[in-house]
Amino acid sequence: MKLTEFWARMREQFGDVYAESVARDHVCSGLDGRTPAEALERGIEPRVVWRAVCADFDVPVGHRH
C-alpha cells in the first residue's frame, strides 16, 4: 500500500478532519505506543499502520479493503 492510499482510506473511513486527528493523536496498541503519524515517520509500512488503525477502531472488514 502506498502512503497516498493509506490517507485515502483514512479520509474515507473518518472524514477529512477526523482522519488527521486520528493520525496525530491516537496511540495505536499495535504500533508500540506510537500514533499512526509517528509510525509512518519512522518508516513503518502504511499497510501495517492501516491494519493497526482498523483494529483499534473496529473498522468493519468490508471497509478495510
N, C-alpha and C positions, 0 to 999 in steps of 0.2 A: 504494500500500500504506500502510495506517495503521500507526502505531507499535505498536498492540496486536497486529496481525497479524505484524509483524516478530518480536515477542517470542514469540508463539505458535509460529512456525516455528523459532525458535532453541531453544525448550524441546522441541519435537517432535524436532528433529534431535540435540540434545546432552544432553537431560535438564535438569532444573531447576537443579541446582548448577553443572554444567559450562557451561551456556549463559551464566550470569552471569560465570564466569571467562573464557570466550572473549571476551565483550563488553568486559570490563575490561582484560584482559591481552594479548590477541593483537593485534599490529600487522599490519594488512592491507596487502598490497602494492598493492592497488588503491585505497587510501584515503589516499595521500600520507603514509604513515608514521603514520597515526592508528589507534587502536583503534576498533572499532565504536562503543563508548560515546562516545568523543571526537568521532567523525564525526557521530553523531546530535545531540550537544550543539551542534555547530557548524552545524546546520541541513541537513546532507546528507540527502537523501531516504532513508527507510527501505528502499525497493526497491534503491537503489544500494548501500547498506550490506549488505543481504542478498546481493546478487549478488557482492560482494567476498568475503564470508564463504564463500559456496558455492565460489568459485574457489579460495580458499586451502585449503579442507578437502576439495576434490574431492567435494562433495555430489552424489550421483547425480541426473541430470536429472529423474527421476521424483519426487524428493523436493524439488525446487526450486519446485514448483507453477507 
